Amino acid sequence: MKNYNILFTIVFVLFLTNCSKDNPKISNKHIELKVKFFADSTDLKQGSAINYTDSSEGFPFKWQWTFEGGTPSSSTEQHPQNIIYNSLGEFSVKLVIKNAYGEDSLIKKGYIKVNKELKVPILETTPAFEINAKSAKSGGVVLDKGNGELLEVGVVWDTLPHPSTLKFHAISTLGNKEDFQIVLNNLKDDTKYFYRAYAKNNDGIGYGEQYYFTTPILDTCDFIETKFTDNRDGQVYRYTIIGGKKWMGDNLNYETDNSWCYSNRESNCEKYGRLYTIEAAKTACPQGWELPSSSDWDQLISSIGTHSGSQLMKKGEWQGAPATNNYCFSALPGGFKDIQKEAYNTMGYYGYWWTSTKGNDNKNLARNITYDNLEVLPFAYENNMALSVRCVKK
C-alpha cells in the first residue's frame, strides 16, 4: 500500500508540472473568453423579427442577452431567435458570457435600426386619349393612398422608358375623387412617349403601369386659313392654288343619293369625305365649283413635276410613305366602295378621285395615289365603284 501511495504522488506531481502555465507545450487560450455576436439583419422594418448568433471564443457555457427595444427584452439562449422590434429607432444589444474561468461582455450601441414600413400610394394609369402632335390626355385612379394623405398626383412622361418626376410631369388636383386627368403639353410630333400616373405621400412616390403612344406627324397645312363654306350644309373646306387653279384641300363630304361613308361610319366621312358613284359625283360639287376633268389633273401634275403623289399626300396618313404635302392638297387614303359586293377596301393605303372625263369602253377616268408609289396614277373604273371627290373652282 505504501508503494502505491508513493506512485500516485509521483504521477500527480508530473501532471501539475505539465499543466503549469510555464510549460510551453500547453496553452490556456481555449479558456480565455472573448465576446462576439451578430444579427442576421440590422436594418429592419417596424414589426420585423430577427435572429442572433453567438460566435464568441473561449467556450462559454452561460449567456445573458439584453435587447433594447426588443421583444423579448432578454434571453439566456446561446442563439436567440425571433426577437421582434415594434418600436422605431436605433437600439443597443448587450451580451455577457461566462465560463469557469471568468466572463466577458460587449455592448453594440445603436446596432439595430428600426424604420417605419414605407407604404407609397398604389394606382392605375389611364390610357392616353385625344392624342395629337402637340398634346395628349391621360390620368390615373388611386387604389390605395398608402401611409397618410396624398401630397401630389399627376402623370410623368419621357421619350425613355420608366419616366419619373425628375423630368416631364404635370400635377393634378385630386380633391375628394379617386381619379384624375392631366393634359400632357409641349409634345413633339412624330415622337414616341412613355408615360405613367404617379401619386406622392410622405413615404415616397408610387407609379402606375407604364404605357406609350406616338404623336402624329404635324402637317402645317392643317392650319391654312384659305377656306370657303358650302352654303348647302355649312361645311367648311380648305382650298389651295396649284398650277393656276384653285383646288379643294379636303375631300368633299356633301351627302347625296348614292354616296356613302366608308364602312358606314360617320367618323370616316368627317375625316375622308364621302364616296360617290360617278353620276353622283358629277353634280355633288358646291356652287361655283365642279368635278375636275382629266386635263385639270394633268395640269396639276405637270405643275408639280416628279413625285407628284408624295407631294400631294397629307403627312402621317400613308403607312410611312414620304409624304410632304408641299402644296397643301392634303390627299387622304380614303379607299373605295365596291357597290355590287357592298364591300369597302384599301382605306389607309390608297386614295381614288373621280374625273369628269369618260375614257374608252365607256369607263370613267379617275386618279389614284398609293402609299407604295410616289406618283399620281391614271385609272379607268366601272360604274359600280364609289370614289372620293375633289372639286376645282370653275
MOPE-V912909 format. One record per residue. N is the residue number from 1. RES is the residue in one small letter. OMEGA is omega in degrees with one decimal (NA if undefined). Layout:
N:RES:OMEGA / N:RES:OMEGA
This chain:
1:m:179.3 / 2:k:178.8 / 3:n:179.2 / 4:y:179.7 / 5:n:179.0 / 6:i:-179.9 / 7:l:-180.0 / 8:f:-179.5 / 9:t:179.9 / 10:i:-179.9 / 11:v:-178.2 / 12:f:179.3 / 13:v:178.1 / 14:l:179.7 / 15:f:179.5 / 16:l:179.4 / 17:t:-178.8 / 18:n:-179.0 / 19:c:-178.8 / 20:s:179.4 / 21:k:178.5 / 22:d:-179.7 / 23:n:-175.6 / 24:p:-178.2 / 25:k:-173.9 / 26:i:177.9 / 27:s:177.1 / 28:n:179.0 / 29:k:-177.6 / 30:h:178.9 / 31:i:177.2 / 32:e:-175.3 / 33:l:172.7 / 34:k:-175.7 / 35:v:170.8 / 36:k:175.3 / 37:f:176.2 / 38:f:176.5 / 39:a:179.9 / 40:d:173.9 / 41:s:179.3 / 42:t:178.3 / 43:d:-167.4 / 44:l:166.7 / 45:k:-178.6 / 46:q:179.7 / 47:g:-179.4 / 48:s:177.0 / 49:a:178.8 / 50:i:180.0 / 51:n:178.8 / 52:y:177.7 / 53:t:174.2 / 54:d:177.6 / 55:s:-175.7 / 56:s:175.9 / 57:e:173.0 / 58:g:175.4 / 59:f:174.9 / 60:p:174.6 / 61:f:172.6 / 62:k:-179.2 / 63:w:175.2 / 64:q:-179.0 / 65:w:171.3 / 66:t:-176.7 / 67:f:176.3 / 68:e:179.4 / 69:g:-177.2 / 70:g:174.5 / 71:t:-2.4 / 72:p:-176.2 / 73:s:179.9 / 74:s:179.0 / 75:s:173.7 / 76:t:176.1 / 77:e:176.6 / 78:q:-178.4 / 79:h:-177.7 / 80:p:-178.1 / 81:q:171.5 / 82:n:172.5 / 83:i:-171.6 / 84:i:178.0 / 85:y:-177.8 / 86:n:-177.4 / 87:s:178.3 / 88:l:175.5 / 89:g:177.4 / 90:e:-170.6 / 91:f:179.4 / 92:s:175.3 / 93:v:179.3 / 94:k:175.1 / 95:l:173.1 / 96:v:178.0 / 97:i:-178.6 / 98:k:164.2 / 99:n:-174.2 / 100:a:-174.0 / 101:y:178.2 / 102:g:-178.8 / 103:e:176.1 / 104:d:-178.1 / 105:s:179.5 / 106:l:174.0 / 107:i:172.9 / 108:k:-175.7 / 109:k:-179.9 / 110:g:-174.6 / 111:y:-178.1 / 112:i:179.1 / 113:k:-177.2 / 114:v:-179.1 / 115:n:175.9 / 116:k:176.3 / 117:e:-177.2 / 118:l:180.0 / 119:k:179.9 / 120:v:-179.5 / 121:p:174.1 / 122:i:-177.8 / 123:l:176.4 / 124:e:176.3 / 125:t:175.0 / 126:t:178.3 / 127:p:-176.2 / 128:a:178.0 / 129:f:-176.3 / 130:e:-178.3 / 131:i:172.3 / 132:n:-172.8 / 133:a:-173.7 / 134:k:-176.4 / 135:s:175.7 / 136:a:177.6 / 137:k:174.4 / 138:s:-179.6 / 139:g:-178.9 / 140:g:176.3 / 141:v:179.9 / 142:v:179.8 / 143:l:-178.3 / 144:d:-178.2 / 145:k:-176.5 / 146:g:-179.5 / 147:n:175.2 / 148:g:-178.2 / 149:e:176.9 / 150:l:177.4 / 151:l:-173.8 / 152:e:171.1 / 153:v:179.6 / 154:g:-180.0 / 155:v:175.1 / 156:v:178.7 / 157:w:-179.1 / 158:d:175.0 / 159:t:176.2 / 160:l:-179.8 / 161:p:176.6 / 162:h:178.8 / 163:p:179.8 / 164:s:179.7 / 165:t:178.1 / 166:l:-179.0 / 167:k:-173.6 / 168:f:175.0 / 169:h:177.7 / 170:a:-174.9 / 171:i:178.8 / 172:s:172.9 / 173:t:-176.8 / 174:l:-177.1 / 175:g:179.3 / 176:n:-178.1 / 177:k:178.4 / 178:e:-179.4 / 179:d:-178.3 / 180:f:177.7 / 181:q:-176.3 / 182:i:170.2 / 183:v:176.0 / 184:l:-174.6 / 185:n:174.0 / 186:n:175.9 / 187:l:174.9 / 188:k:-179.7 / 189:d:177.6 / 190:d:-176.2 / 191:t:177.8 / 192:k:179.6 / 193:y:169.8 / 194:f:-177.2 / 195:y:174.8 / 196:r:177.7 / 197:a:176.0 / 198:y:174.4 / 199:a:-173.7 / 200:k:169.0 / 201:n:-176.9 / 202:n:-179.6 / 203:d:-180.0 / 204:g:-175.3 / 205:i:172.6 / 206:g:-178.9 / 207:y:173.9 / 208:g:179.6 / 209:e:176.6 / 210:q:172.8 / 211:y:175.2 / 212:y:172.7 / 213:f:175.6 / 214:t:179.8 / 215:t:179.2 / 216:p:177.0 / 217:i:179.1 / 218:l:177.8 / 219:d:-176.2 / 220:t:178.1 / 221:c:176.4 / 222:d:-173.7 / 223:f:179.1 / 224:i:-174.6 / 225:e:177.4 / 226:t:-173.3 / 227:k:171.6 / 228:f:-177.9 / 229:t:174.3 / 230:d:-175.2 / 231:n:-178.1 / 232:r:-178.5 / 233:d:176.0 / 234:g:179.2 / 235:q:-177.6 / 236:v:179.8 / 237:y:170.6 / 238:r:172.3 / 239:y:-177.6 / 240:t:-178.9 / 241:i:179.6 / 242:i:179.2 / 243:g:177.8 / 244:g:178.5 / 245:k:179.5 / 246:k:-178.6 / 247:w:171.8 / 248:m:177.6 / 249:g:177.5 / 250:d:172.6 / 251:n:-179.7 / 252:l:-179.5 / 253:n:177.9 / 254:y:-175.4 / 255:e:175.4 / 256:t:169.6 / 257:d:179.0 / 258:n:170.5 / 259:s:-172.5 / 260:w:165.7 / 261:c:178.1 / 262:y:-177.9 / 263:s:177.9 / 264:n:178.2 / 265:r:-177.4 / 266:e:-179.8 / 267:s:176.8 / 268:n:175.4 / 269:c:-178.4 / 270:e:-178.8 / 271:k:-170.8 / 272:y:-172.9 / 273:g:-178.0 / 274:r:175.2 / 275:l:-171.6 / 276:y:164.4 / 277:t:-178.6 / 278:i:-179.8 / 279:e:177.1 / 280:a:-177.2 / 281:a:-176.1 / 282:k:-176.4 / 283:t:-172.0 / 284:a:-174.4 / 285:c:179.5 / 286:p:178.0 / 287:q:-178.8 / 288:g:178.9 / 289:w:-178.3 / 290:e:175.6 / 291:l:-176.3 / 292:p:175.6 / 293:s:175.0 / 294:s:178.3 / 295:s:176.6 / 296:d:178.6 / 297:w:178.6 / 298:d:179.0 / 299:q:178.1 / 300:l:-177.5 / 301:i:-179.0 / 302:s:-179.2 / 303:s:179.9 / 304:i:-176.9 / 305:g:-176.2 / 306:t:-179.1 / 307:h:-177.9 / 308:s:-179.4 / 309:g:-178.1 / 310:s:178.9 / 311:q:177.4 / 312:l:-176.4 / 313:m:169.7 / 314:k:-177.9 / 315:k:171.9 / 316:g:-175.4 / 317:e:-168.3 / 318:w:173.2 / 319:q:177.3 / 320:g:177.1 / 321:a:-177.0 / 322:p:-179.4 / 323:a:177.7 / 324:t:-179.7 / 325:n:-174.5 / 326:n:-175.2 / 327:y:179.4 / 328:c:172.1 / 329:f:174.1 / 330:s:178.6 / 331:a:-178.2 / 332:l:178.2 / 333:p:-174.0 / 334:g:178.7 / 335:g:179.4 / 336:f:174.5 / 337:k:169.9 / 338:d:-171.5 / 339:i:-178.6 / 340:q:-178.4 / 341:k:-175.9 / 342:e:-176.3 / 343:a:176.7 / 344:y:-173.4 / 345:n:164.8 / 346:t:174.1 / 347:m:-178.7 / 348:g:-177.2 / 349:y:-175.3 / 350:y:172.5 / 351:g:-176.7 / 352:y:-179.2 / 353:w:178.6 / 354:w:163.9 / 355:t:178.5 / 356:s:-173.9 / 357:t:177.6 / 358:k:-178.5 / 359:g:179.0 / 360:n:177.0 / 361:d:175.4 / 362:n:177.3 / 363:k:178.2 / 364:n:-177.9 / 365:l:178.0 / 366:a:175.3 / 367:r:-171.2 / 368:n:171.9 / 369:i:-178.0 / 370:t:-178.3 / 371:y:-174.4 / 372:d:177.0 / 373:n:-173.7 / 374:l:-175.8 / 375:e:170.1 / 376:v:-173.7 / 377:l:175.1 / 378:p:176.6 / 379:f:173.8 / 380:a:-172.9 / 381:y:172.9 / 382:e:-176.8 / 383:n:179.6 / 384:n:-179.8 / 385:m:172.5 / 386:a:-174.4 / 387:l:177.1 / 388:s:-179.8 / 389:v:164.9 / 390:r:-179.2 / 391:c:178.7 / 392:v:-178.6 / 393:k:-179.4 / 394:k:NA
